[in-house]
Amino acid sequence: MKKNILTQREQEVFELLVLNKSTKEIATFLGISEKTVRNHISNAMQKLGVKGRAQAVVELIKLGELSI
């Protein structure tokens, strides 16, 4: 079994981002604050070494972490 780069929650956040959900919509859907959503996105971007949500999504798809 391969080790995921993202935590379960980061994965959920990015799956919703790919569906074009806003930070506010993601926060509501997951029952967390918008700040927490932004933290998850920021943490994932740091792990991936990218500077932006779109770049993070592209990288995650390349790595097989996200499927569209």
N, C-alpha and C positions, 0 to 999 in steps of 0.2 A: 504494500500500500504506500502510495507516495505521500510525502508530508506536504500539507497545504501551506502556502506562504501566508495566507490570510487567516485570521481567526474566523470562527463561525459567524460572528456578528458582522465583521468587515465584509465577509462574503455576501451576507444577506443585503447589506447596504449597497454593494456594487451591483448585485442582481437587480435591485430596484432602480438604481441609477441608469442601468442599461435600458430599462423600460421607460426611460425619460421622466422619472418621478423627481419632483423637486425635493430639496432638503426638508422642507416642511411636511410634504406628503410622506416621505420616508419616516420622519420622526413620528408622525401620527400613526402610520401603519405598524411600526415596530414598538410603539408605546414608550419612546425615549425622547429626550430633548433634542432640539435642532443642534445645539452645541455638541452633544454626544455624537450625532450623525457626522458633523464636520470633523470631530476628533477621529472617528473611525476612518474617514476618507483621508485625512491628513496622515494618520499612522500608516495606512496602506501605501500612500504615495511615497512616504519615506522608505518603507521596506523595499519598494520597487525602484527607488532612485529616480522618480519622475517628477515633473513640475506641472501637474494639472490633472484634472479628473479624466479628460479625454485620453490623454497619454497613458494614464493608469489603466483605463479600460482596454486600450489596445494591447498593452503589455500583458494584462491578465488573460486576454483571449489567446495571445501568442503562447503563453505558458500553460494553457489548458486549464486555467483556474476558473474561467467564466465561459459559458456557452451562450450563444445568442439564440 
